[in-house]
């Protein structure tokens, strides 16, 4: 998608009449080079500082989310006085339902008022609800607090959008891969630390620690982050110039509610107006749900089949993180190289579809990892094989997810936050409810055949990346939010 669309018409300041029209309508554009207000023109050192800051928040969010996974059953037992598998699963997956609801407000408002204020407000709410979870005296309140903590997660939708704000397409793949490394560390360290803390000083201190880490991150956000959304920056630029001309503030006030409503509707408008986004959302929803299937079944397998303690279970999550880290290395090494090579072979014309080769590989290897995990548990094979299967699953998920997020940012440009919200909602809904099907499925069919059924579902959607690789460009042109013009 061309990121300098007509709404960013070129502005120079010649005569008062021309200036008046340009300023009143907010039709500004950055200078071609050397404009310090343009995020694309910021220094590489500051851009990578921003990326590391975003990674810090992604780490904090994942630490808070995944930290309770190996101790969910103990939390339910302490709060309710009895074990309940369904409640333990919901304790983990309700977070995804919150992550589906939150971006409906976070993303469109970030396209209206900018990334900086919305991100910081969301972070503050995230910290407050983390504290509520730490103080909960019932599983109902705990689940309620976890839902609203998930609602306040801004990193999933705004981090990729900010990458799109500050980096050109040919450099986004490496940045996306780097950005994904932090949550992997959070996912690895979180369960290990949570298991150890729970066995020594109690699970509530896990949540207090997570709130503290997020608080430190938010202080850094407030002091170091700058606005990156170009339309918001240009509106501020127009406001400065507006002092030299007559402007109707009354008209702006009358249009505020309409503007907010239009922004809030945009994720749905973008989603239902693009067949490509609908297919991608469905594919990502199915595949990402296996992250939560792994998160909820892996501790059960380790505890019931292999007799692991909470601390040992938490440490075992390192296998998923190691596999995912290798996936990040693959993306960091090849994603941009593949993109540039295919662009050059296409006479220098770039296409978002050039992100798809790694996704295709992931689509057809992920079912194998799922089957291996299930039959390892079924046959009580050595735990090392189980850890390898979980690592392979993490690797497949990452080399599939990172290019798809980059694809959405490339294809939708200025509307990437809204597009990512639409994708995220379907992903989170599937991540919330599909894992709830697994316990009765395993009870009826066993680990082996139960996971074969799950792998079959995964294999059924595997052709989608191939279809998008072949027909995505044509389908994108039918939507005003994803076409090349």
C-alpha positions as CSV (number, residue, x, y, z in Angstrom):
1,X,0.0,0.0,0.0
2,X,1.2,3.5,-0.8
3,X,1.8,5.2,2.5
4,X,1.6,8.7,1.0
5,X,-2.1,8.6,0.0
6,X,-4.1,11.6,-1.0
7,X,-4.9,12.4,2.6
8,X,-1.3,13.4,2.8
9,X,-1.2,15.8,-0.1
10,X,2.0,17.7,-0.6
11,X,2.1,21.0,1.2
12,X,4.3,24.0,0.7
13,X,3.6,27.4,2.1
14,X,3.3,29.9,-0.8
15,X,0.5,32.5,-0.7
16,X,-2.0,33.1,2.1
17,X,-4.9,31.8,0.2
18,X,-3.3,28.5,-0.6
19,X,-1.9,28.2,2.9
20,X,-5.4,28.9,4.4
21,X,-7.0,26.0,2.5
22,X,-4.1,23.6,3.2
23,X,-4.0,24.4,7.0
24,X,-7.7,24.4,7.6
25,X,-8.1,21.0,5.9
26,X,-4.9,19.6,7.6
27,X,-3.5,18.5,4.3
28,X,0.2,18.4,5.1
29,X,3.0,16.2,4.1
30,X,6.6,15.8,5.4
31,X,9.4,17.4,3.5
32,X,11.1,14.8,1.3
33,X,14.4,14.8,3.3
34,X,15.7,16.1,6.6
35,X,12.3,16.8,8.2
36,X,12.9,16.2,11.9
37,X,9.2,15.7,12.6
38,X,9.2,12.7,10.2
39,X,9.7,9.4,12.1
40,X,11.2,7.9,9.0
41,X,14.0,10.5,9.3
42,X,14.9,9.8,12.9
43,X,18.4,8.5,13.6
44,X,18.9,4.8,13.5
45,X,20.1,4.8,17.1
46,X,16.9,6.4,18.3
47,X,14.7,4.1,16.1
48,X,16.4,1.0,17.6
49,X,16.0,2.6,21.1
50,X,12.3,2.8,20.4
51,X,12.3,-0.9,19.2
52,X,14.1,-2.0,22.4
53,X,11.6,0.0,24.5
54,X,8.7,-1.7,22.7
55,X,10.4,-5.0,23.2
56,X,10.7,-4.3,27.0
57,X,6.9,-3.8,27.2
58,X,6.3,-6.9,25.1
59,X,8.5,-8.8,27.6
60,X,6.6,-7.4,30.6
61,X,3.2,-8.3,29.0
62,X,4.3,-11.9,28.2
63,X,5.9,-12.3,31.7
64,X,2.5,-11.3,33.2
65,X,0.5,-13.5,30.9
66,X,2.5,-16.7,30.8
67,X,3.9,-16.5,34.4
68,X,0.7,-18.0,35.8
69,X,0.5,-20.9,33.3
70,X,2.3,-23.5,35.3
71,X,0.7,-22.4,38.6
72,X,-2.9,-21.9,37.3
73,X,-4.2,-25.1,39.0
74,X,-2.6,-24.1,42.3
75,X,-4.2,-20.6,42.1
76,X,-7.6,-22.1,41.6
77,X,-7.1,-24.5,44.5
78,X,-6.0,-21.8,46.8
79,X,-8.9,-19.5,45.9
80,X,-11.7,-22.1,45.7
81,X,-10.4,-24.9,47.9
82,X,-10.7,-27.5,45.1
83,X,-9.2,-28.3,41.7
84,X,-11.1,-27.5,38.6
85,X,-9.5,-28.1,35.2
86,X,-11.9,-25.9,33.2
87,X,-11.4,-23.0,35.6
88,X,-7.7,-23.5,35.4
89,X,-7.8,-23.3,31.6
90,X,-10.1,-20.3,31.6
91,X,-7.7,-18.6,34.1
92,X,-5.1,-18.7,31.3
93,X,-7.2,-18.2,28.2
94,X,-9.5,-15.4,29.4
95,X,-6.5,-13.1,28.8
96,X,-6.9,-13.7,25.1
97,X,-10.6,-12.6,25.3
98,X,-9.4,-9.4,26.8
99,X,-6.8,-8.9,24.2
100,X,-9.5,-9.3,21.6
101,X,-11.7,-6.6,23.2
102,X,-9.0,-4.0,24.1
103,X,-7.7,-3.2,20.6
104,X,-11.2,-2.3,19.4
105,X,-10.6,0.9,21.3
106,X,-6.8,1.1,21.5
107,X,-6.1,0.8,17.8
108,X,-8.6,3.3,16.3
109,X,-7.9,5.9,19.0
110,X,-4.2,5.6,18.3
111,X,-5.0,6.5,14.7
112,X,-7.0,9.5,15.9
113,X,-5.0,10.8,18.8
114,X,-1.6,9.2,18.2
115,X,0.3,6.2,19.5
116,X,2.0,8.0,22.5
117,X,-1.0,9.0,24.7
118,X,-3.1,5.8,24.0
119,X,-0.1,3.5,24.7
120,X,0.6,5.2,28.0
121,X,-3.0,5.2,29.1
122,X,-3.3,1.5,28.3
123,X,-0.1,0.7,30.2
124,X,-1.4,2.4,33.3
125,X,-4.6,0.4,33.2
126,X,-2.6,-2.7,32.7
127,X,-0.7,-2.1,35.9
128,X,-3.8,-1.3,37.9
129,X,-5.6,-4.5,36.9
130,X,-2.5,-6.5,37.6
131,X,-2.6,-5.2,41.1
132,X,-6.3,-6.2,41.3
133,X,-5.4,-9.7,40.2
134,X,-2.7,-9.9,42.9
135,X,-5.2,-8.9,45.6
136,X,-8.0,-11.3,44.4
137,X,-9.7,-13.4,47.0
138,X,-11.8,-15.6,44.5
139,X,-11.2,-17.2,41.2
140,X,-14.1,-15.1,39.8
141,X,-12.4,-11.8,40.6
142,X,-9.1,-13.2,39.5
143,X,-10.5,-14.1,36.1
144,X,-12.3,-10.8,35.9
145,X,-9.0,-8.9,36.6
146,X,-7.1,-11.0,34.1
147,X,-9.7,-10.2,31.4
148,X,-9.3,-6.4,31.9
149,X,-5.5,-6.8,32.1
150,X,-5.7,-8.4,28.7
151,X,-7.9,-5.5,27.5
152,X,-5.2,-3.1,28.4
153,X,-2.5,-4.8,26.3
154,X,-1.4,-2.3,23.7
155,X,1.8,-3.9,22.6
156,X,0.3,-6.6,20.3
157,X,-1.4,-4.1,18.1
158,X,0.7,-0.9,18.5
159,X,4.2,-2.4,18.4
160,X,4.0,-3.6,14.8
161,X,2.2,-0.4,13.8
162,X,5.0,1.7,15.3
163,X,7.5,-0.4,13.4
164,X,5.6,0.6,10.3
165,X,5.7,4.2,11.3
166,X,9.5,4.4,11.7
167,X,10.9,1.9,9.2
168,X,10.6,1.3,5.5
169,X,9.2,-2.1,4.3
170,X,12.6,-3.6,3.4
171,X,13.8,-3.1,7.0
172,X,10.7,-4.1,8.9
173,X,11.3,-7.9,8.9
174,X,14.4,-7.7,11.0
175,X,12.8,-5.3,13.4
176,X,9.7,-7.4,13.7
177,X,11.8,-10.5,14.4
178,X,13.9,-8.6,17.0
179,X,10.7,-7.3,18.6
180,X,9.4,-10.9,19.0
181,X,12.5,-12.0,20.8
182,X,11.5,-10.1,24.0
183,X,8.2,-11.9,24.6
184,X,10.0,-15.2,24.1
185,X,12.3,-14.3,26.9
186,X,9.3,-13.3,29.0
187,X,7.6,-16.6,28.1
188,X,10.7,-18.5,29.1
189,X,11.6,-16.6,32.3
190,X,8.0,-16.1,33.4
191,X,7.0,-19.7,34.1
192,X,10.4,-20.6,35.6
193,X,10.4,-17.6,38.0
194,X,6.7,-18.1,38.8
195,X,7.2,-21.8,39.7
196,X,10.1,-21.0,42.0
197,X,8.4,-18.0,43.6
198,X,5.2,-20.0,44.2
199,X,7.0,-22.8,45.9
200,X,8.8,-20.3,48.2
201,X,6.8,-17.1,48.9
202,X,3.5,-17.7,47.2
203,X,1.9,-17.0,43.8
204,X,0.6,-13.5,44.7
205,X,4.2,-12.3,44.7
206,X,4.5,-13.4,41.0
207,X,1.8,-10.9,40.1
208,X,3.3,-8.1,42.3
209,X,6.6,-8.7,40.6
210,X,5.0,-8.5,37.2
211,X,3.3,-5.2,38.1
212,X,6.6,-3.8,39.3
213,X,8.4,-4.8,36.0
214,X,5.6,-3.2,34.0
215,X,5.7,-0.1,36.1
216,X,9.4,0.4,35.4
217,X,8.7,0.0,31.7
218,X,5.9,2.6,31.8
219,X,8.1,5.2,33.4
220,X,10.6,4.6,30.6
221,X,7.7,5.0,28.1
222,X,6.6,8.3,29.6
223,X,10.1,9.8,29.5
224,X,11.7,8.5,26.3
225,X,9.0,7.7,23.7
226,X,7.9,10.2,21.1
227,X,4.9,10.3,18.9
228,X,5.4,8.2,15.7
229,X,2.0,8.3,13.9
230,X,2.5,10.5,11.0
231,X,-1.1,11.8,10.7
232,X,-1.1,12.9,14.3
233,X,2.3,14.6,13.8
234,X,1.0,16.4,10.7
235,X,-2.1,17.5,12.5
236,X,0.0,19.1,15.2
237,X,2.1,20.8,12.4
238,X,-1.1,22.1,10.9
239,X,-2.3,23.4,14.3
240,X,0.9,25.4,14.6
241,X,0.4,26.9,11.2
242,X,-3.3,27.5,11.9
243,X,-2.4,30.3,14.2
244,X,-1.6,32.3,11.0
245,X,-5.0,31.8,9.5
246,X,-8.7,31.8,10.6
247,X,-9.9,28.4,11.8
248,X,-13.3,27.3,13.1
249,X,-12.8,25.5,16.4
250,X,-16.6,25.2,16.7
251,X,-16.7,23.0,13.6
252,X,-13.9,20.8,15.0
253,X,-15.8,20.3,18.2
254,X,-19.0,19.3,16.4
255,X,-17.1,16.8,14.3
256,X,-15.2,15.2,17.3
257,X,-17.8,12.6,18.2
258,X,-18.3,11.7,14.5
259,X,-14.5,11.3,14.1
260,X,-14.2,9.1,17.1
261,X,-17.1,6.9,15.9
262,X,-15.6,6.6,12.5
263,X,-12.2,5.6,14.0
264,X,-13.8,3.0,16.2
265,X,-15.6,1.5,13.3
266,X,-12.5,1.4,11.2
267,X,-11.2,-2.1,12.3
268,X,-14.5,-3.7,11.2
269,X,-14.5,-1.6,8.0
270,X,-11.0,-2.7,7.1
271,X,-11.6,-6.3,8.0
272,X,-14.9,-6.8,6.1
273,X,-13.6,-4.8,3.2
274,X,-10.6,-7.1,2.6
275,X,-10.8,-10.8,1.7
276,X,-7.1,-11.1,2.2
277,X,-7.4,-9.9,5.8
278,X,-10.3,-12.3,6.5
279,X,-8.3,-15.3,5.2
280,X,-5.2,-14.2,7.1
281,X,-7.2,-13.6,10.3
282,X,-8.7,-17.1,10.1
283,X,-5.4,-18.8,9.5
284,X,-3.6,-16.9,12.2
285,X,-6.5,-17.6,14.6
286,X,-6.2,-21.3,14.1
287,X,-2.4,-21.5,14.3
288,X,-2.0,-19.1,17.2
289,X,-4.5,-21.1,19.2
290,X,-1.9,-23.9,19.4
291,X,0.2,-21.6,21.5
292,X,-2.5,-21.6,24.2
293,X,-3.2,-25.3,23.6
294,X,0.5,-25.9,24.4
295,X,0.4,-23.6,27.3
296,X,-2.5,-25.3,29.0
297,X,-1.7,-29.0,28.1
298,X,2.1,-28.9,28.5
299,X,2.0,-28.4,32.3
300,X,-0.7,-31.1,32.6
301,X,1.4,-33.6,30.7
302,X,4.5,-32.8,32.7
303,X,2.6,-33.1,36.0
304,X,0.4,-36.1,35.4
305,X,2.6,-38.1,33.0
306,X,6.1,-37.3,34.2
307,X,5.5,-36.1,37.8
308,X,7.1,-32.7,37.5
309,X,6.9,-30.1,40.2
310,X,5.7,-26.5,39.5
311,X,9.4,-25.3,39.4
312,X,10.4,-28.1,37.0
313,X,7.4,-27.4,34.9
314,X,8.2,-23.7,34.7
315,X,11.8,-24.4,33.7
316,X,10.6,-26.9,31.0
317,X,8.9,-23.9,29.1
318,X,12.5,-23.0,28.1
319,X,12.2,-25.6,25.4
320,X,9.4,-23.6,23.7
321,X,11.4,-20.4,24.1
322,X,14.5,-22.0,22.6
323,X,12.6,-23.3,19.6
324,X,10.9,-19.9,19.2
325,X,14.3,-18.1,19.5
326,X,15.6,-20.2,16.7
327,X,12.5,-19.2,14.7
328,X,13.4,-15.5,15.4
329,X,17.0,-16.2,14.2
330,X,15.6,-17.6,11.0
331,X,13.3,-14.6,10.5
332,X,16.0,-12.2,11.3
333,X,18.4,-13.9,8.8
334,X,16.1,-14.5,5.9
335,X,12.8,-12.6,6.1
336,X,14.1,-9.3,4.7
337,X,16.6,-11.0,2.4
338,X,13.8,-13.1,0.8
339,X,11.7,-9.9,0.5
340,X,14.5,-7.9,-1.2
341,X,15.5,-10.8,-3.5
342,X,11.9,-11.3,-4.7
343,X,11.4,-7.5,-5.1
344,X,14.5,-7.2,-7.2
345,X,13.4,-10.2,-9.3
346,X,10.1,-8.3,-9.8
347,X,11.8,-5.3,-11.4
348,X,12.1,-3.5,-8.1
349,X,8.3,-3.6,-7.4
350,X,7.7,-4.7,-3.8
351,X,4.7,-6.7,-2.8
352,X,3.5,-7.8,0.7
353,X,3.1,-11.3,-0.7
354,X,6.9,-11.6,-0.7
355,X,6.6,-12.2,3.1
356,X,4.9,-15.5,2.5
357,X,7.6,-18.2,1.8
358,X,8.5,-18.7,5.5
359,X,4.8,-18.9,6.4
360,X,4.3,-21.6,3.8
361,X,7.1,-23.7,5.4
362,X,5.5,-23.1,8.9
363,X,2.1,-24.2,7.7
364,X,3.1,-27.7,6.7
365,X,5.6,-28.4,9.5
366,X,3.4,-27.3,12.4
367,X,1.0,-30.3,12.2
368,X,4.1,-32.6,12.6
369,X,5.1,-30.9,15.8
370,X,1.5,-31.3,17.2
371,X,1.4,-35.0,16.4
372,X,4.8,-35.6,17.9
373,X,3.8,-33.8,21.2
374,X,0.6,-35.9,21.5
375,X,2.0,-39.3,20.9
376,X,5.0,-38.6,23.1
377,X,2.6,-38.0,26.0
378,X,0.4,-41.0,25.0
379,X,3.3,-43.5,24.9
380,X,5.3,-42.0,27.8
381,X,8.3,-41.5,25.6
382,X,11.4,-39.8,27.1
383,X,10.7,-36.3,28.3
384,X,13.5,-35.1,26.0
385,X,11.3,-35.9,23.0
386,X,8.4,-34.0,24.5
387,X,10.7,-31.0,25.0
388,X,11.9,-31.3,21.4
389,X,8.3,-31.4,20.1
390,X,7.4,-28.3,22.1
391,X,10.5,-26.5,20.8
392,X,9.6,-27.4,17.2
393,X,6.1,-26.1,17.8
394,X,7.5,-22.8,19.0
395,X,9.8,-22.6,16.0
396,X,6.9,-23.2,13.5
397,X,4.6,-20.7,15.2
398,X,7.2,-17.9,15.1
399,X,8.3,-18.3,11.5
400,X,4.7,-18.2,10.6
401,X,3.5,-15.3,12.8
402,X,6.4,-12.8,12.3
403,X,6.0,-12.6,8.4
404,X,2.2,-12.4,8.7
405,X,2.4,-9.4,11.0
406,X,4.9,-7.8,8.6
407,X,2.5,-8.6,5.7
408,X,-0.4,-6.8,7.4
409,X,1.7,-3.7,8.1
410,X,3.0,-3.6,4.6
411,X,-0.4,-4.1,3.0
412,X,-2.4,-1.6,5.1
413,X,0.2,1.2,5.8
414,X,-1.4,4.0,7.7
415,X,-4.3,1.8,8.8
416,X,-2.1,-1.0,10.1
417,X,-3.3,-0.6,13.7
418,X,-6.9,-1.1,12.7
419,X,-6.0,-4.0,10.4
420,X,-4.0,-5.6,13.1
421,X,-6.9,-5.2,15.5
422,X,-9.2,-7.1,13.2
423,X,-6.6,-9.9,12.9
424,X,-6.0,-9.9,16.6
425,X,-9.6,-10.2,17.6
426,X,-10.1,-13.4,15.6
427,X,-6.8,-14.7,16.9
428,X,-7.7,-14.0,20.5
429,X,-11.2,-15.4,20.3
430,X,-9.8,-18.7,18.9
431,X,-7.1,-18.6,21.5
432,X,-9.7,-18.3,24.3
433,X,-12.1,-21.0,23.3
434,X,-10.3,-23.6,21.2
435,X,-8.1,-24.7,24.2
436,X,-11.4,-25.4,26.1
437,X,-12.2,-28.1,23.6
438,X,-8.9,-30.0,24.3
439,X,-9.6,-31.5,27.8
440,X,-12.8,-33.4,26.8
441,X,-11.1,-34.3,23.5
442,X,-8.1,-35.8,25.2
443,X,-10.4,-37.5,27.8
444,X,-12.2,-39.3,25.0
445,X,-9.5,-40.0,22.5
446,X,-6.3,-39.9,24.6
447,X,-3.3,-37.6,24.0
448,X,-2.2,-39.3,20.8
449,X,-5.4,-39.4,18.7
450,X,-6.7,-36.2,20.3
451,X,-3.6,-34.3,19.0
452,X,-4.0,-36.0,15.6
453,X,-7.4,-34.4,15.4
454,X,-5.9,-31.0,16.3
455,X,-3.1,-31.5,13.7
456,X,-5.8,-32.3,11.1
457,X,-7.5,-28.9,11.8
458,X,-4.1,-27.2,11.4
459,X,-3.4,-29.0,8.2
460,X,-6.8,-28.1,6.8
461,X,-5.9,-24.4,6.9
462,X,-2.3,-24.9,5.7
463,X,-3.1,-24.1,2.0
464,X,-4.2,-20.5,2.9
465,X,-0.7,-19.0,2.8
466,X,-0.2,-20.6,-0.6
467,X,-3.4,-19.2,-1.9
468,X,-2.5,-15.7,-0.6
469,X,0.9,-16.0,-2.2
470,X,-0.8,-16.7,-5.6
471,X,-3.9,-14.5,-5.5
472,X,-3.2,-12.0,-2.7
473,X,-2.1,-9.1,-4.9
474,X,-5.3,-9.3,-7.0
475,X,-7.6,-9.5,-4.0
476,X,-5.8,-6.6,-2.3
477,X,-6.7,-4.3,-5.1
478,X,-10.4,-4.7,-4.4
479,X,-10.1,-3.0,-1.0
480,X,-9.4,0.7,-0.6
481,X,-7.4,-0.1,2.5
482,X,-5.0,-2.6,1.0
483,X,-4.7,-1.6,-2.7
484,X,-1.4,-0.4,-4.1
485,X,-2.9,3.0,-5.0
